[in-house]
Amino acid sequence: MKTDTKLQFVTTFSALITAAFGLVAALAWNQAIKAAIDEVLGPGSNLVGLFIYAILVTILAVIMILIIARQTKKLTDQIKAEDKE
């Protein structure tokens, strides 16, 4: 496989995984915000639980995104080094 193709695959795959984690975090915050609105304007719900969930999912997403970014950098550097040989 050509170096350019490998690099494109790695960066695209990394971007897709990162976007997926971002979506999960966004959905968690969406639920928390909806519950906050329900708490203020309507029937009560488990507001604290939803916020804790949203925070935990966001933290996990950030950690995973950092790990993915580091691994992508390592793999990109490795592919570039192999191409120079």
PyMOL Python script that loads the backbone (N, CA, C, O; Angstrom):
from pymol import cmd

cmd.read_pdbstr("""\
ATOM      1  N   MET A   1       0.853  -1.174   0.000  1.00  0.00           N
ATOM      2  CA  MET A   1       0.000   0.000   0.000  1.00  0.00           C
ATOM      3  C   MET A   1       0.898   1.236   0.000  1.00  0.00           C
ATOM      4  O   MET A   1       1.870   1.300   0.753  1.00  0.00           O
ATOM      5  N   LYS A   2       0.577   2.200  -0.832  1.00  0.00           N
ATOM      6  CA  LYS A   2       1.378   3.411  -0.922  1.00  0.00           C
ATOM      7  C   LYS A   2       1.305   4.209   0.373  1.00  0.00           C
ATOM      8  O   LYS A   2       0.319   4.153   1.107  1.00  0.00           O
ATOM      9  N   THR A   3       2.375   4.949   0.630  1.00  0.00           N
ATOM     10  CA  THR A   3       2.448   5.743   1.849  1.00  0.00           C
ATOM     11  C   THR A   3       1.308   6.744   1.935  1.00  0.00           C
ATOM     12  O   THR A   3       0.694   6.893   2.991  1.00  0.00           O
ATOM     13  N   ASP A   4       1.020   7.428   0.845  1.00  0.00           N
ATOM     14  CA  ASP A   4      -0.063   8.413   0.859  1.00  0.00           C
ATOM     15  C   ASP A   4      -1.402   7.766   1.210  1.00  0.00           C
ATOM     16  O   ASP A   4      -2.199   8.341   1.951  1.00  0.00           O
ATOM     17  N   THR A   5      -1.643   6.580   0.681  1.00  0.00           N
ATOM     18  CA  THR A   5      -2.889   5.870   0.965  1.00  0.00           C
ATOM     19  C   THR A   5      -2.953   5.463   2.435  1.00  0.00           C
ATOM     20  O   THR A   5      -3.997   5.593   3.074  1.00  0.00           O
ATOM     21  N   LYS A   6      -1.837   4.971   2.967  1.00  0.00           N
ATOM     22  CA  LYS A   6      -1.786   4.597   4.379  1.00  0.00           C
ATOM     23  C   LYS A   6      -2.054   5.797   5.271  1.00  0.00           C
ATOM     24  O   LYS A   6      -2.837   5.720   6.218  1.00  0.00           O
ATOM     25  N   LEU A   7      -1.400   6.900   4.961  1.00  0.00           N
ATOM     26  CA  LEU A   7      -1.586   8.104   5.765  1.00  0.00           C
ATOM     27  C   LEU A   7      -3.031   8.595   5.693  1.00  0.00           C
ATOM     28  O   LEU A   7      -3.610   8.995   6.702  1.00  0.00           O
ATOM     29  N   GLN A   8      -3.591   8.561   4.521  1.00  0.00           N
ATOM     30  CA  GLN A   8      -4.980   8.997   4.362  1.00  0.00           C
ATOM     31  C   GLN A   8      -5.923   8.092   5.145  1.00  0.00           C
ATOM     32  O   GLN A   8      -6.867   8.569   5.775  1.00  0.00           O
ATOM     33  N   PHE A   9      -5.668   6.778   5.104  1.00  0.00           N
ATOM     34  CA  PHE A   9      -6.491   5.826   5.851  1.00  0.00           C
ATOM     35  C   PHE A   9      -6.402   6.104   7.347  1.00  0.00           C
ATOM     36  O   PHE A   9      -7.422   6.161   8.034  1.00  0.00           O
ATOM     37  N   VAL A  10      -5.190   6.274   7.847  1.00  0.00           N
ATOM     38  CA  VAL A  10      -4.978   6.493   9.281  1.00  0.00           C
ATOM     39  C   VAL A  10      -5.645   7.786   9.731  1.00  0.00           C
ATOM     40  O   VAL A  10      -6.335   7.801  10.751  1.00  0.00           O
ATOM     41  N   THR A  11      -5.452   8.859   8.996  1.00  0.00           N
ATOM     42  CA  THR A  11      -6.035  10.129   9.411  1.00  0.00           C
ATOM     43  C   THR A  11      -7.560  10.116   9.297  1.00  0.00           C
ATOM     44  O   THR A  11      -8.248  10.696  10.137  1.00  0.00           O
ATOM     45  N   THR A  12      -8.087   9.463   8.269  1.00  0.00           N
ATOM     46  CA  THR A  12      -9.538   9.385   8.114  1.00  0.00           C
ATOM     47  C   THR A  12     -10.156   8.540   9.221  1.00  0.00           C
ATOM     48  O   THR A  12     -11.163   8.931   9.811  1.00  0.00           O
ATOM     49  N   PHE A  13      -9.558   7.385   9.506  1.00  0.00           N
ATOM     50  CA  PHE A  13     -10.060   6.514  10.555  1.00  0.00           C
ATOM     51  C   PHE A  13     -10.014   7.227  11.906  1.00  0.00           C
ATOM     52  O   PHE A  13     -10.955   7.133  12.694  1.00  0.00           O
ATOM     53  N   SER A  14      -8.932   7.930  12.165  1.00  0.00           N
ATOM     54  CA  SER A  14      -8.786   8.684  13.410  1.00  0.00           C
ATOM     55  C   SER A  14      -9.868   9.755  13.516  1.00  0.00           C
ATOM     56  O   SER A  14     -10.453   9.945  14.582  1.00  0.00           O
ATOM     57  N   ALA A  15     -10.129  10.444  12.427  1.00  0.00           N
ATOM     58  CA  ALA A  15     -11.155  11.488  12.437  1.00  0.00           C
ATOM     59  C   ALA A  15     -12.544  10.904  12.687  1.00  0.00           C
ATOM     60  O   ALA A  15     -13.351  11.507  13.394  1.00  0.00           O
ATOM     61  N   LEU A  16     -12.826   9.744  12.117  1.00  0.00           N
ATOM     62  CA  LEU A  16     -14.128   9.115  12.316  1.00  0.00           C
ATOM     63  C   LEU A  16     -14.327   8.684  13.769  1.00  0.00           C
ATOM     64  O   LEU A  16     -15.401   8.883  14.336  1.00  0.00           O
ATOM     65  N   ILE A  17     -13.304   8.102  14.362  1.00  0.00           N
ATOM     66  CA  ILE A  17     -13.399   7.682  15.764  1.00  0.00           C
ATOM     67  C   ILE A  17     -13.570   8.900  16.662  1.00  0.00           C
ATOM     68  O   ILE A  17     -14.389   8.890  17.582  1.00  0.00           O
ATOM     69  N   THR A  18     -12.801   9.944  16.396  1.00  0.00           N
ATOM     70  CA  THR A  18     -12.904  11.172  17.179  1.00  0.00           C
ATOM     71  C   THR A  18     -14.307  11.768  17.067  1.00  0.00           C
ATOM     72  O   THR A  18     -14.881  12.205  18.065  1.00  0.00           O
ATOM     73  N   ALA A  19     -14.846  11.784  15.873  1.00  0.00           N
ATOM     74  CA  ALA A  19     -16.201  12.312  15.674  1.00  0.00           C
ATOM     75  C   ALA A  19     -17.227  11.486  16.427  1.00  0.00           C
ATOM     76  O   ALA A  19     -18.183  12.034  16.975  1.00  0.00           O
ATOM     77  N   ALA A  20     -17.041  10.178  16.460  1.00  0.00           N
ATOM     78  CA  ALA A  20     -17.978   9.309  17.175  1.00  0.00           C
ATOM     79  C   ALA A  20     -17.982   9.628  18.671  1.00  0.00           C
ATOM     80  O   ALA A  20     -19.046   9.712  19.284  1.00  0.00           O
ATOM     81  N   PHE A  21     -16.805   9.803  19.255  1.00  0.00           N
ATOM     82  CA  PHE A  21     -16.746  10.160  20.669  1.00  0.00           C
ATOM     83  C   PHE A  21     -17.364  11.538  20.917  1.00  0.00           C
ATOM     84  O   PHE A  21     -18.031  11.751  21.929  1.00  0.00           O
ATOM     85  N   GLY A  22     -17.141  12.453  20.003  1.00  0.00           N
ATOM     86  CA  GLY A  22     -17.760  13.775  20.125  1.00  0.00           C
ATOM     87  C   GLY A  22     -19.274  13.692  20.098  1.00  0.00           C
ATOM     88  O   GLY A  22     -19.956  14.396  20.842  1.00  0.00           O
ATOM     89  N   LEU A  23     -19.796  12.834  19.242  1.00  0.00           N
ATOM     90  CA  LEU A  23     -21.240  12.647  19.150  1.00  0.00           C
ATOM     91  C   LEU A  23     -21.806  12.072  20.444  1.00  0.00           C
ATOM     92  O   LEU A  23     -22.851  12.520  20.917  1.00  0.00           O
ATOM     93  N   VAL A  24     -21.133  11.097  21.012  1.00  0.00           N
ATOM     94  CA  VAL A  24     -21.596  10.494  22.268  1.00  0.00           C
ATOM     95  C   VAL A  24     -21.622  11.550  23.384  1.00  0.00           C
ATOM     96  O   VAL A  24     -22.579  11.626  24.155  1.00  0.00           O
ATOM     97  N   ALA A  25     -20.570  12.351  23.457  1.00  0.00           N
ATOM     98  CA  ALA A  25     -20.532  13.411  24.473  1.00  0.00           C
ATOM     99  C   ALA A  25     -21.645  14.428  24.239  1.00  0.00           C
ATOM    100  O   ALA A  25     -22.292  14.879  25.185  1.00  0.00           O
ATOM    101  N   ALA A  26     -21.863  14.784  22.983  1.00  0.00           N
ATOM    102  CA  ALA A  26     -22.926  15.740  22.668  1.00  0.00           C
ATOM    103  C   ALA A  26     -24.298  15.194  23.046  1.00  0.00           C
ATOM    104  O   ALA A  26     -25.133  15.926  23.578  1.00  0.00           O
ATOM    105  N   LEU A  27     -24.532  13.931  22.780  1.00  0.00           N
ATOM    106  CA  LEU A  27     -25.817  13.332  23.137  1.00  0.00           C
ATOM    107  C   LEU A  27     -26.008  13.278  24.649  1.00  0.00           C
ATOM    108  O   LEU A  27     -27.117  13.472  25.147  1.00  0.00           O
ATOM    109  N   ALA A  28     -24.930  13.016  25.376  1.00  0.00           N
ATOM    110  CA  ALA A  28     -25.017  12.991  26.840  1.00  0.00           C
ATOM    111  C   ALA A  28     -25.372  14.376  27.377  1.00  0.00           C
ATOM    112  O   ALA A  28     -26.228  14.508  28.252  1.00  0.00           O
ATOM    113  N   TRP A  29     -24.715  15.402  26.852  1.00  0.00           N
ATOM    114  CA  TRP A  29     -25.023  16.759  27.281  1.00  0.00           C
ATOM    115  C   TRP A  29     -26.426  17.159  26.858  1.00  0.00           C
ATOM    116  O   TRP A  29     -27.102  17.893  27.577  1.00  0.00           O
ATOM    117  N   ASN A  30     -26.867  16.692  25.715  1.00  0.00           N
ATOM    118  CA  ASN A  30     -28.220  16.976  25.258  1.00  0.00           C
ATOM    119  C   ASN A  30     -29.241  16.469  26.273  1.00  0.00           C
ATOM    120  O   ASN A  30     -30.192  17.171  26.615  1.00  0.00           O
ATOM    121  N   GLN A  31     -29.035  15.247  26.747  1.00  0.00           N
ATOM    122  CA  GLN A  31     -29.953  14.681  27.740  1.00  0.00           C
ATOM    123  C   GLN A  31     -29.914  15.483  29.039  1.00  0.00           C
ATOM    124  O   GLN A  31     -30.950  15.742  29.652  1.00  0.00           O
ATOM    125  N   ALA A  32     -28.711  15.872  29.449  1.00  0.00           N
ATOM    126  CA  ALA A  32     -28.571  16.624  30.698  1.00  0.00           C
ATOM    127  C   ALA A  32     -29.269  17.979  30.604  1.00  0.00           C
ATOM    128  O   ALA A  32     -29.943  18.409  31.540  1.00  0.00           O
ATOM    129  N   ILE A  33     -29.102  18.627  29.491  1.00  0.00           N
ATOM    130  CA  ILE A  33     -29.739  19.934  29.311  1.00  0.00           C
ATOM    131  C   ILE A  33     -31.258  19.799  29.251  1.00  0.00           C
ATOM    132  O   ILE A  33     -31.982  20.617  29.819  1.00  0.00           O
ATOM    133  N   LYS A  34     -31.738  18.762  28.560  1.00  0.00           N
ATOM    134  CA  LYS A  34     -33.187  18.522  28.519  1.00  0.00           C
ATOM    135  C   LYS A  34     -33.737  18.300  29.922  1.00  0.00           C
ATOM    136  O   LYS A  34     -34.789  18.830  30.281  1.00  0.00           O
ATOM    137  N   ALA A  35     -33.022  17.518  30.701  1.00  0.00           N
ATOM    138  CA  ALA A  35     -33.470  17.243  32.066  1.00  0.00           C
ATOM    139  C   ALA A  35     -33.458  18.512  32.907  1.00  0.00           C
ATOM    140  O   ALA A  35     -34.340  18.712  33.741  1.00  0.00           O
ATOM    141  N   ALA A  36     -32.464  19.371  32.694  1.00  0.00           N
ATOM    142  CA  ALA A  36     -32.406  20.633  33.441  1.00  0.00           C
ATOM    143  C   ALA A  36     -33.612  21.500  33.105  1.00  0.00           C
ATOM    144  O   ALA A  36     -34.202  22.127  33.985  1.00  0.00           O
ATOM    145  N   ILE A  37     -33.963  21.530  31.855  1.00  0.00           N
ATOM    146  CA  ILE A  37     -35.133  22.308  31.447  1.00  0.00           C
ATOM    147  C   ILE A  37     -36.402  21.711  32.060  1.00  0.00           C
ATOM    148  O   ILE A  37     -37.263  22.440  32.554  1.00  0.00           O
ATOM    149  N   ASP A  38     -36.509  20.374  32.024  1.00  0.00           N
ATOM    150  CA  ASP A  38     -37.674  19.722  32.638  1.00  0.00           C
ATOM    151  C   ASP A  38     -37.740  20.008  34.137  1.00  0.00           C
ATOM    152  O   ASP A  38     -38.820  20.181  34.701  1.00  0.00           O
ATOM    153  N   GLU A  39     -36.578  20.055  34.765  1.00  0.00           N
ATOM    154  CA  GLU A  39     -36.518  20.308  36.207  1.00  0.00           C
ATOM    155  C   GLU A  39     -37.029  21.712  36.525  1.00  0.00           C
ATOM    156  O   GLU A  39     -37.752  21.919  37.499  1.00  0.00           O
ATOM    157  N   VAL A  40     -36.647  22.648  35.704  1.00  0.00           N
ATOM    158  CA  VAL A  40     -37.037  24.032  35.952  1.00  0.00           C
ATOM    159  C   VAL A  40     -38.477  24.288  35.512  1.00  0.00           C
ATOM    160  O   VAL A  40     -39.228  24.980  36.199  1.00  0.00           O
ATOM    161  N   LEU A  41     -38.854  23.733  34.377  1.00  0.00           N
ATOM    162  CA  LEU A  41     -40.151  24.075  33.807  1.00  0.00           C
ATOM    163  C   LEU A  41     -41.238  23.019  33.977  1.00  0.00           C
ATOM    164  O   LEU A  41     -42.422  23.323  33.836  1.00  0.00           O
ATOM    165  N   GLY A  42     -40.852  21.794  34.275  1.00  0.00           N
ATOM    166  CA  GLY A  42     -41.876  20.754  34.296  1.00  0.00           C
ATOM    167  C   GLY A  42     -41.568  19.666  35.294  1.00  0.00           C
ATOM    168  O   GLY A  42     -40.924  19.890  36.319  1.00  0.00           O
ATOM    169  N   PRO A  43     -42.053  18.459  34.962  1.00  0.00           N
ATOM    170  CA  PRO A  43     -41.875  17.327  35.877  1.00  0.00           C
ATOM    171  C   PRO A  43     -40.397  17.011  36.116  1.00  0.00           C
ATOM    172  O   PRO A  43     -39.572  17.065  35.204  1.00  0.00           O
ATOM    173  N   GLY A  44     -40.092  16.679  37.380  1.00  0.00           N
ATOM    174  CA  GLY A  44     -38.711  16.404  37.767  1.00  0.00           C
ATOM    175  C   GLY A  44     -38.170  15.115  37.172  1.00  0.00           C
ATOM    176  O   GLY A  44     -38.921  14.204  36.825  1.00  0.00           O
ATOM    177  N   SER A  45     -36.867  15.062  37.065  1.00  0.00           N
ATOM    178  CA  SER A  45     -36.196  13.855  36.577  1.00  0.00           C
ATOM    179  C   SER A  45     -34.874  13.714  37.319  1.00  0.00           C
ATOM    180  O   SER A  45     -34.554  14.506  38.205  1.00  0.00           O
ATOM    181  N   ASN A  46     -34.140  12.727  36.954  1.00  0.00           N
ATOM    182  CA  ASN A  46     -32.863  12.467  37.609  1.00  0.00           C
ATOM    183  C   ASN A  46     -31.788  13.391  37.041  1.00  0.00           C
ATOM    184  O   ASN A  46     -30.896  12.948  36.316  1.00  0.00           O
ATOM    185  N   LEU A  47     -31.880  14.659  37.372  1.00  0.00           N
ATOM    186  CA  LEU A  47     -31.001  15.687  36.824  1.00  0.00           C
ATOM    187  C   LEU A  47     -29.538  15.458  37.197  1.00  0.00           C
ATOM    188  O   LEU A  47     -28.660  15.518  36.336  1.00  0.00           O
ATOM    189  N   VAL A  48     -29.281  15.203  38.449  1.00  0.00           N
ATOM    190  CA  VAL A  48     -27.897  15.008  38.892  1.00  0.00           C
ATOM    191  C   VAL A  48     -27.274  13.808  38.185  1.00  0.00           C
ATOM    192  O   VAL A  48     -26.122  13.869  37.756  1.00  0.00           O
ATOM    193  N   GLY A  49     -28.014  12.745  38.066  1.00  0.00           N
ATOM    194  CA  GLY A  49     -27.504  11.558  37.383  1.00  0.00           C
ATOM    195  C   GLY A  49     -27.159  11.819  35.933  1.00  0.00           C
ATOM    196  O   GLY A  49     -26.143  11.334  35.435  1.00  0.00           O
ATOM    197  N   LEU A  50     -27.996  12.581  35.254  1.00  0.00           N
ATOM    198  CA  LEU A  50     -27.721  12.895  33.851  1.00  0.00           C
ATOM    199  C   LEU A  50     -26.485  13.783  33.710  1.00  0.00           C
ATOM    200  O   LEU A  50     -25.689  13.597  32.789  1.00  0.00           O
ATOM    201  N   PHE A  51     -26.324  14.748  34.620  1.00  0.00           N
ATOM    202  CA  PHE A  51     -25.133  15.599  34.554  1.00  0.00           C
ATOM    203  C   PHE A  51     -23.868  14.794  34.860  1.00  0.00           C
ATOM    204  O   PHE A  51     -22.840  14.979  34.209  1.00  0.00           O
ATOM    205  N   ILE A  52     -23.943  13.915  35.837  1.00  0.00           N
ATOM    206  CA  ILE A  52     -22.790  13.061  36.139  1.00  0.00           C
ATOM    207  C   ILE A  52     -22.453  12.196  34.928  1.00  0.00           C
ATOM    208  O   ILE A  52     -21.284  12.041  34.573  1.00  0.00           O
ATOM    209  N   TYR A  53     -23.471  11.641  34.306  1.00  0.00           N
ATOM    210  CA  TYR A  53     -23.279  10.842  33.095  1.00  0.00           C
ATOM    211  C   TYR A  53     -22.620  11.671  31.999  1.00  0.00           C
ATOM    212  O   TYR A  53     -21.663  11.224  31.366  1.00  0.00           O
ATOM    213  N   ALA A  54     -23.129  12.871  31.776  1.00  0.00           N
ATOM    214  CA  ALA A  54     -22.583  13.736  30.729  1.00  0.00           C
ATOM    215  C   ALA A  54     -21.123  14.085  31.005  1.00  0.00           C
ATOM    216  O   ALA A  54     -20.301  14.077  30.090  1.00  0.00           O
ATOM    217  N   ILE A  55     -20.802  14.387  32.245  1.00  0.00           N
ATOM    218  CA  ILE A  55     -19.421  14.722  32.609  1.00  0.00           C
ATOM    219  C   ILE A  55     -18.514  13.517  32.398  1.00  0.00           C
ATOM    220  O   ILE A  55     -17.433  13.649  31.824  1.00  0.00           O
ATOM    221  N   LEU A  56     -18.945  12.341  32.860  1.00  0.00           N
ATOM    222  CA  LEU A  56     -18.124  11.138  32.698  1.00  0.00           C
ATOM    223  C   LEU A  56     -17.903  10.795  31.224  1.00  0.00           C
ATOM    224  O   LEU A  56     -16.794  10.435  30.830  1.00  0.00           O
ATOM    225  N   VAL A  57     -18.943  10.904  30.420  1.00  0.00           N
ATOM    226  CA  VAL A  57     -18.811  10.605  28.997  1.00  0.00           C
ATOM    227  C   VAL A  57     -17.874  11.610  28.331  1.00  0.00           C
ATOM    228  O   VAL A  57     -17.071  11.241  27.474  1.00  0.00           O
ATOM    229  N   THR A  58     -17.978  12.869  28.721  1.00  0.00           N
ATOM    230  CA  THR A  58     -17.100  13.893  28.154  1.00  0.00           C
ATOM    231  C   THR A  58     -15.647  13.622  28.525  1.00  0.00           C
ATOM    232  O   THR A  58     -14.763  13.709  27.673  1.00  0.00           O
ATOM    233  N   ILE A  59     -15.397  13.297  29.784  1.00  0.00           N
ATOM    234  CA  ILE A  59     -14.033  12.979  30.226  1.00  0.00           C
ATOM    235  C   ILE A  59     -13.497  11.775  29.461  1.00  0.00           C
ATOM    236  O   ILE A  59     -12.361  11.791  28.987  1.00  0.00           O
ATOM    237  N   LEU A  60     -14.311  10.737  29.343  1.00  0.00           N
ATOM    238  CA  LEU A  60     -13.891   9.547  28.599  1.00  0.00           C
ATOM    239  C   LEU A  60     -13.600   9.894  27.145  1.00  0.00           C
ATOM    240  O   LEU A  60     -12.614   9.428  26.576  1.00  0.00           O
ATOM    241  N   ALA A  61     -14.454  10.707  26.550  1.00  0.00           N
ATOM    242  CA  ALA A  61     -14.255  11.098  25.147  1.00  0.00           C
ATOM    243  C   ALA A  61     -12.946  11.861  24.978  1.00  0.00           C
ATOM    244  O   ALA A  61     -12.200  11.611  24.031  1.00  0.00           O
ATOM    245  N   VAL A  62     -12.666  12.782  25.882  1.00  0.00           N
ATOM    246  CA  VAL A  62     -11.423  13.555  25.801  1.00  0.00           C
ATOM    247  C   VAL A  62     -10.211  12.635  25.937  1.00  0.00           C
ATOM    248  O   VAL A  62      -9.253  12.752  25.172  1.00  0.00           O
ATOM    249  N   ILE A  63     -10.250  11.730  26.899  1.00  0.00           N
ATOM    250  CA  ILE A  63      -9.138  10.789  27.091  1.00  0.00           C
ATOM    251  C   ILE A  63      -8.937   9.935  25.845  1.00  0.00           C
ATOM    252  O   ILE A  63      -7.810   9.767  25.379  1.00  0.00           O
ATOM    253  N   MET A  64     -10.017   9.402  25.312  1.00  0.00           N
ATOM    254  CA  MET A  64      -9.907   8.551  24.121  1.00  0.00           C
ATOM    255  C   MET A  64      -9.415   9.338  22.913  1.00  0.00           C
ATOM    256  O   MET A  64      -8.621   8.828  22.123  1.00  0.00           O
ATOM    257  N   ILE A  65      -9.877  10.565  22.765  1.00  0.00           N
ATOM    258  CA  ILE A  65      -9.424  11.399  21.649  1.00  0.00           C
ATOM    259  C   ILE A  65      -7.926  11.670  21.764  1.00  0.00           C
ATOM    260  O   ILE A  65      -7.214  11.630  20.761  1.00  0.00           O
ATOM    261  N   LEU A  66      -7.443  11.943  22.972  1.00  0.00           N
ATOM    262  CA  LEU A  66      -6.005  12.160  23.165  1.00  0.00           C
ATOM    263  C   LEU A  66      -5.201  10.902  22.839  1.00  0.00           C
ATOM    264  O   LEU A  66      -4.158  10.975  22.190  1.00  0.00           O
ATOM    265  N   ILE A  67      -5.690   9.755  23.292  1.00  0.00           N
ATOM    266  CA  ILE A  67      -5.003   8.486  22.999  1.00  0.00           C
ATOM    267  C   ILE A  67      -4.983   8.234  21.498  1.00  0.00           C
ATOM    268  O   ILE A  67      -3.953   7.858  20.939  1.00  0.00           O
ATOM    269  N   ILE A  68      -6.113   8.441  20.854  1.00  0.00           N
ATOM    270  CA  ILE A  68      -6.200   8.219  19.407  1.00  0.00           C
ATOM    271  C   ILE A  68      -5.264   9.170  18.666  1.00  0.00           C
ATOM    272  O   ILE A  68      -4.587   8.763  17.722  1.00  0.00           O
ATOM    273  N   ALA A  69      -5.222  10.431  19.088  1.00  0.00           N
ATOM    274  CA  ALA A  69      -4.348  11.407  18.435  1.00  0.00           C
ATOM    275  C   ALA A  69      -2.879  11.015  18.584  1.00  0.00           C
ATOM    276  O   ALA A  69      -2.108  11.120  17.631  1.00  0.00           O
ATOM    277  N   ARG A  70      -2.494  10.566  19.770  1.00  0.00           N
ATOM    278  CA  ARG A  70      -1.098  10.133  19.985  1.00  0.00           C
ATOM    279  C   ARG A  70      -0.760   8.918  19.137  1.00  0.00           C
ATOM    280  O   ARG A  70       0.302   8.862  18.518  1.00  0.00           O
ATOM    281  N   GLN A  71      -1.663   7.947  19.110  1.00  0.00           N
ATOM    282  CA  GLN A  71      -1.412   6.747  18.318  1.00  0.00           C
ATOM    283  C   GLN A  71      -1.369   7.065  16.823  1.00  0.00           C
ATOM    284  O   GLN A  71      -0.567   6.495  16.083  1.00  0.00           O
ATOM    285  N   THR A  72      -2.231   7.971  16.392  1.00  0.00           N
ATOM    286  CA  THR A  72      -2.238   8.381  14.990  1.00  0.00           C
ATOM    287  C   THR A  72      -0.914   9.045  14.631  1.00  0.00           C
ATOM    288  O   THR A  72      -0.356   8.786  13.565  1.00  0.00           O
ATOM    289  N   LYS A  73      -0.410   9.899  15.516  1.00  0.00           N
ATOM    290  CA  LYS A  73       0.878  10.565  15.286  1.00  0.00           C
ATOM    291  C   LYS A  73       2.000   9.544  15.193  1.00  0.00           C
ATOM    292  O   LYS A  73       2.839   9.623  14.297  1.00  0.00           O
ATOM    293  N   LYS A  74       2.020   8.583  16.117  1.00  0.00           N
ATOM    294  CA  LYS A  74       3.055   7.547  16.097  1.00  0.00           C
ATOM    295  C   LYS A  74       2.994   6.742  14.801  1.00  0.00           C
ATOM    296  O   LYS A  74       4.019   6.494  14.166  1.00  0.00           O
ATOM    297  N   LEU A  75       1.798   6.343  14.418  1.00  0.00           N
ATOM    298  CA  LEU A  75       1.635   5.548  13.210  1.00  0.00           C
ATOM    299  C   LEU A  75       2.003   6.348  11.967  1.00  0.00           C
ATOM    300  O   LEU A  75       2.623   5.817  11.045  1.00  0.00           O
ATOM    301  N   THR A  76       1.628   7.608  11.938  1.00  0.00           N
ATOM    302  CA  THR A  76       1.978   8.472  10.812  1.00  0.00           C
ATOM    303  C   THR A  76       3.488   8.627  10.712  1.00  0.00           C
ATOM    304  O   THR A  76       4.051   8.540   9.621  1.00  0.00           O
ATOM    305  N   ASP A  77       4.144   8.855  11.842  1.00  0.00           N
ATOM    306  CA  ASP A  77       5.603   8.965  11.847  1.00  0.00           C
ATOM    307  C   ASP A  77       6.259   7.667  11.386  1.00  0.00           C
ATOM    308  O   ASP A  77       7.238   7.689  10.640  1.00  0.00           O
ATOM    309  N   GLN A  78       5.712   6.534  11.837  1.00  0.00           N
ATOM    310  CA  GLN A  78       6.238   5.225  11.442  1.00  0.00           C
ATOM    311  C   GLN A  78       6.102   5.009   9.942  1.00  0.00           C
ATOM    312  O   GLN A  78       7.038   4.545   9.291  1.00  0.00           O
ATOM    313  N   ILE A  79       4.951   5.341   9.396  1.00  0.00           N
ATOM    314  CA  ILE A  79       4.714   5.164   7.957  1.00  0.00           C
ATOM    315  C   ILE A  79       5.660   6.061   7.166  1.00  0.00           C
ATOM    316  O   ILE A  79       6.224   5.637   6.158  1.00  0.00           O
ATOM    317  N   LYS A  80       5.832   7.291   7.619  1.00  0.00           N
ATOM    318  CA  LYS A  80       6.742   8.214   6.930  1.00  0.00           C
ATOM    319  C   LYS A  80       8.182   7.705   6.998  1.00  0.00           C
ATOM    320  O   LYS A  80       8.926   7.818   6.023  1.00  0.00           O
ATOM    321  N   ALA A  81       8.581   7.142   8.151  1.00  0.00           N
ATOM    322  CA  ALA A  81       9.940   6.619   8.312  1.00  0.00           C
ATOM    323  C   ALA A  81      10.157   5.414   7.399  1.00  0.00           C
ATOM    324  O   ALA A  81      11.223   5.276   6.798  1.00  0.00           O
ATOM    325  N   GLU A  82       9.158   4.545   7.291  1.00  0.00           N
ATOM    326  CA  GLU A  82       9.255   3.380   6.396  1.00  0.00           C
ATOM    327  C   GLU A  82       9.370   3.823   4.942  1.00  0.00           C
ATOM    328  O   GLU A  82      10.055   3.182   4.145  1.00  0.00           O
ATOM    329  N   ASP A  83       8.709   4.904   4.606  1.00  0.00           N
ATOM    330  CA  ASP A  83       8.733   5.400   3.236  1.00  0.00           C
ATOM    331  C   ASP A  83      10.117   5.926   2.870  1.00  0.00           C
ATOM    332  O   ASP A  83      10.532   5.839   1.714  1.00  0.00           O
ATOM    333  N   LYS A  84      10.842   6.480   3.868  1.00  0.00           N
ATOM    334  CA  LYS A  84      12.179   7.021   3.619  1.00  0.00           C
ATOM    335  C   LYS A  84      13.212   5.915   3.420  1.00  0.00           C
ATOM    336  O   LYS A  84      14.255   6.139   2.805  1.00  0.00           O
ATOM    337  N   GLU A  85      12.926   4.732   3.938  1.00  0.00           N
ATOM    338  CA  GLU A  85      13.913   3.624   3.859  1.00  0.00           C
ATOM    339  C   GLU A  85      14.013   3.041   2.490  1.00  0.00           C
ATOM    340  O   GLU A  85      14.791   2.112   2.270  1.00  0.00           O
TER     341      GLU A  85
END
""", "prot")
cmd.dss("prot")
cmd.show_as("cartoon", "prot")
cmd.util.cbc("prot")
cmd.orient("prot")
